[in-house]
C-alpha cells in the first residue's frame, strides 16, 4: 500500500483528502465536547426556577438526551461528509492525474521518435485562462512541436548534405573512370575538372564546420574598432578581378567620416565576401552592384544592392535557412554550398547586429543589409 501511494499521484491526493476529513472530524468532535456542556449549563441556569423539586433529575435526563442527539447529528454529518468527500476526491484525483498520465505516455512516445505525439488540453478555456495543468499541456505540445521541427530540420540537413556531397563525388568518380578506361585524355583540362570538384567538396566541408561552430556559439570573435572603409576595400580587392571578367560594374558609397565599428575584421570580411559574391553571381553581364554604408544611431548600416535576378516574395523569409535555394540548378552550377547566408546571419548576430534581405521581385535585383555596433 505504501509503495502504491508513493508511486501514484492519484493516491497521494486521495490520502491527503482523507487525512483532512479525519482531522476535521476530530476537531469538530473535540469542539463539541468543550462547547456542549457549557452551553447546556447556561441554558439550564435560565430554566432552573421553572423546574421545581425535580430539577436535578430532570437536568441530568435532559443533558443525556441532548448529548446523544448532538453525537448522532455529528456522526451523521461526519458520515455524509466522508462519503461525499470520498466520491469527490476520487473524481478530482482522476481529473488531476489523467492529464499527467497522458503527458507521461506522450513523452514515452516522443522519446521513441514519434514527434507528432500531442496531449489533449482539458476544458474550453484558452491560453492564460487555463489552469496550471492546462498550461502545462499547452507547453508540452509546444515543446513537442519544436522537437518535431528540429527533427525535420535534421533530416533535411542530412538529405541536403548527402545531395551536395553526391554531386561532386559523382563527377570525380565519372572523370576517374573515364581516365582509367582511356575515354578521357589525361591532360590539364581533365585533371583541372577533378581539382575543381575536389575544391568544391573542401569548401562544403569547411562551410559545414563553420556552420557547426557558429550555431553552437563556439566562435571567438576578436572585436576591435575598425574603419568601415577598410572592411569594404578588403572585400573589393578580393573580388575586383571577377567583376571585370564578368563585366559587372561595382560602385561604393562609404563616407570617410563614418565612426569606427566594433567588429572582427576577418569575420565581417567573410560576411561581405559572401554578400558581394552572391550579388556578382546572380547579376548578369552589364549589371551593377553597389556597396553603401551610413550611420543609424548607435550602429552603422552596410548595404549590398544588385540589379540581378531578384528574389520572389515567397522566398525572402527563407533565404537565411540552411541549404535553402531560390534556384537550385543555378546554385549548383555556381558551386555554392547553400549555407553561406546562414553563416553570415550567425556572424552578424554574434556582433549584436541584424541582417536583412529585400527584393522587389524576380528580375528586379536584391538588397542585403546588415548593421554593426559603433565602437
N, C-alpha and C positions, 0 to 999 in steps of 0.2 A: 504493500500500500504506500509506504513512504517513497519507494522508488518511483511508483506511478505518479505520485504528486510532484516529485522533483522534475520529472521528465515532461510534464504536460501543463501548459499554462492554464488550460481549462479547469483542471482540478485544483490548481493553486487559487484561482479566483473563487471557485466553489467553496473551498475550505475557508477562505477569508470571509465569505458571506456567512457561513455557519458560525464562525467564531464571533462575528459581530452580533448575530442573533442570540447566541448564548450569553454574551456579555450584557446585551440589552435586557434579556430576561432576568438575569441575576440582579442587575441594577434595579429593575422595576420591582422585583420581589423584596429586595433589601429596603428600598424606599418605602414600600407598602408596610413592611414590618415596623418601620420607625414612625410613619405618619399615622397609620390606622389607630393605634392605642391613644395617642394624644388627641386626635380628632374626636374619638369616641368619648374620652373623658370630658372634653369641653362641651360636647353635646349633652352628656348625661348630667353635668353640673347645672345646666339650664333647666333640666326636666326633673331634678331631684325633689322639688317641692310638690310635684304633681304625682309622685309615685307612692306616697304614704308609707305604711309599715313594711311592705314587701319590696321596698326599693332596692335593697341589696341583692336579693334573689333575682328580681326582675332585671336588674342591671347586668348580672352575670349571664343570664339567659340571652339577653339582647346582644351582649358582646360576643358570645359564642356564635350566634346566628349571623351576626354582622361579619365576623371574621371569616366564617365559612363561605358566605356569599362573595366576599371580596376575593378569597382564594379561588373559588370556582370561576369567577369572572376573569381573574388574572390568568388562570390555567387555560380557559377557553380562548382568551385573546392571544396567549403565547402559542397555542396550537394553531390557530388561524394564521398568525404571523409566520410561524415556522413553515407551514405548508405553502403559503403564498411566496415567501422568500425562497423556498426550495425550488419552486417552479420558475420564478423569475431569475434566480441565479443560474439555473440550467440554460434558460433561453439567452440570457446576457452573456454567459460564458461561451456559448456556441457562437453568438454573434461576434464576439471579440476574437475568438480563436480561429474561426473559419477563414477570414482574410489572411491571417498569419500563416495558416497551413497552406493556403493557396500560393502565397508568396514563397514558402519553403519548397513546395513541389515545383513551382515555376523556376526557382533558382537552380534546382537539380537539373531540370531540362536545359536551361541556358548553359550550365557548366558542361553538359554533354554535347554542346554545339548547336542546340535548337534556339537560335537567337530571335526567332519570330514569336517566342512564347510571351504571353501577356497575362496579367491578372485582372479580374473584374473589379470595378470600383462600385462599392455599395452605395445606395441612395441616389437621389436625383440631384443633389447639390453639386455645384461645380467649383473647382479651384479652391480658393481660400475658404469657401463656405463648407468644405468638407471637414470632418473631424480628423484627429491625428492619424487614425488608421486609413482613412480615405486619402489623405495627403501622402501617407507612406506608400499606398498603392500607386498613386499617380507618379511619385518619384521613382518607384520601382519600374514602372512602364517606360518612363523617360530614360532610365539607365539602360533598360533592355533595348530601346530604340537606338541609343548611342552605340551600344555594343554591336548591334546588327549593322549599323552604318560602318563602324570600324572594320568589321569582318568583311563587309562588301568592298571597302577600300583596299583591304589587304589582299583579297582575292584578285581584285582588278589590278593592283600593283604587280602581283606575281605574273598575271597574264601579260601585262604590258612589258615587263622586264623580259619575259620569255620571248615575246614577239620582237623586241628591239635587239635581243641577242641573236635570234634566229636569222634575221635578215643579213647582217654582215657575215655571220658564220656560214650561211648557205653560199654566199658569194665567194668567200675564201675557199670553201670546200670545192665548189664548182671549178674555180680557176685552177686549184691544185690538181684536180682530176684531169682537167684539160692539159696541164703541163705533163702529168705522168703518162697520159695516153698519146702525147705528141700532137694533140689537136691545136693547142695554143703554142705560139712561139715563146721561147724563154728569153724574152727581150725586156727592155726597160719598162715599156708600157704595161706588160703583164705583171711584172713584179710591183710596179707602181700601183696597180689596181689592188693587189693584195695588201700593200702597205697602207693604202687609204682606208680599206675596210678594217685593218688592224688598229689604225688610229681611231676610227670610229668606235670600235669596241673599247679602246682605252679611255676615250672621252666619256662614254657611257658609265664605265666603272667609276671613274673619278667623280662624275656628277652624282652617282648614287651614294658614294662615300660622303661627298659634301652634303647632300640632302640629309643623310642619316645624322650627320653632326649638327646641322642647323636645326633640324626638328627635335633633336634631343637636348638642345640648348647647350651643347658642348663647345661652342665657339669661344675662343679667347680673343676678343677684339682689342687691338692696340689703338685706342682712341687718342687722337691728338688734334689740336687746332690746325685746320688745313684749308688753304685757299680753294675756293670752288673752281677758279680758272685752271688751277693745276690739275684737278681731277678730270676736267673736260679735255684739257690739252693732251693728257696721257692717253685717254681713250681715242682721241682723234688720230694721234700719232700711230697707233697700232692698226687703225682701220683705213687710213688715208689711201693707201695703195689699192685696196679693194674697191673703194668708192670710185677711184679713177678708172680701174679696169671695167667696172660695170657702167660707167658714165652716169652716175647719180651724184648730184650736187649736194654738198654738205655745208651748212651755214651755222654760225654760232652767235648768240647774243648773251654774253656773260659780262655784266658790268664789273669793272675793276674795283669799285667801291663796296662790293658785297662784303659782309662780315665773314670771318672765318667760321667754318663749321666743325663740329666735334665729330670726327669720323676716323675710321680705319681706312687709310688710303687704298690699301690693296683690295679690301672687300668692296668698298664703294666703286672702285675701278672695275671690279668684276661685274657689279650691277650695271654700270654704264656700258661696258662692253657688250653685255647681253642685250640691253635695250637698243643700243645703236646698231649692233649686229643684226638683230631681228628686223629693225627698220630697213636696213640695207637689203636684207634677204627678201623681204616682201614688197620692195619698191622696184618697179621696172625701170629699165634704162630711160634716161631723160627725166626721171622723177627727182624729188627733193627730200632731203632730211634736214631738220633743223634742231639745234640744241639751245635751249633758253634757260635762264636762271633769274630768279628775282627773290627778294626778301618778302616773307609773310609773317609778321610778328616776330616771334622768337625762333622761327625756322627759315630755312632757305628752300625754295621750291625749284627743282630741276625738271625740265620738260623735254621729252624727245618726241618730235612730231614728224610724220612722214606723209607722203602722197601716194602710198601704196595701195594694196588690195583691200584694206579696211577689214572690219570685223562686224558681222551681223549682230544685232542686239541680243539675240538669244544666246550667243556665245560669250558675250562680255563678262557675265558673272562667273564664268568657269575658266578664264584664261590663266589664272594662277594655280589651278589644280594640277596635281602631278599627272604627267603624260597626256593631258588634255590637248587635243589638236583641232584647230578650226578646219584645216585642210590636211588630212592625214597623208595623202600622197605627196603633197608639196613639201611637208615637213620631213618625210623620209628621204625625199630626193635631196633636200638641203642638208641632211646629215644631223639634224637636231636631235637631242635626246628626249625632248618633251618635258624636261623638268627645270630648264633654265629660269623660267619666270617664277617657279615655285621657290627656287633657291634665292632669287633676287628679292622676293617678298619677305622671306625669313631674314635675310641680311638687313634689309631696310628696317624691319620691325625690331631687330636686335639693336639698331641705332636709335630706337624710340621714334622712328619716323613712320610714315604711311605711304603706300604705293597704290596708284590707281590706273585704270585703263579706260579709254574713251574712244569712240569712233562714231561717225555719222552713218555708217553702214558700208556694205561691200562697194569697193571701187572708190571710196571717199577718204582713204587714209586712216591712220590710227594715231592716238596720242597716249603716251605713257608718262606719268609724272610721279615724283616721289619727293618727300621732304626730309631734311636733315636738321637737327637742332643747332642753333647758333652757339659757338663756343663761348 
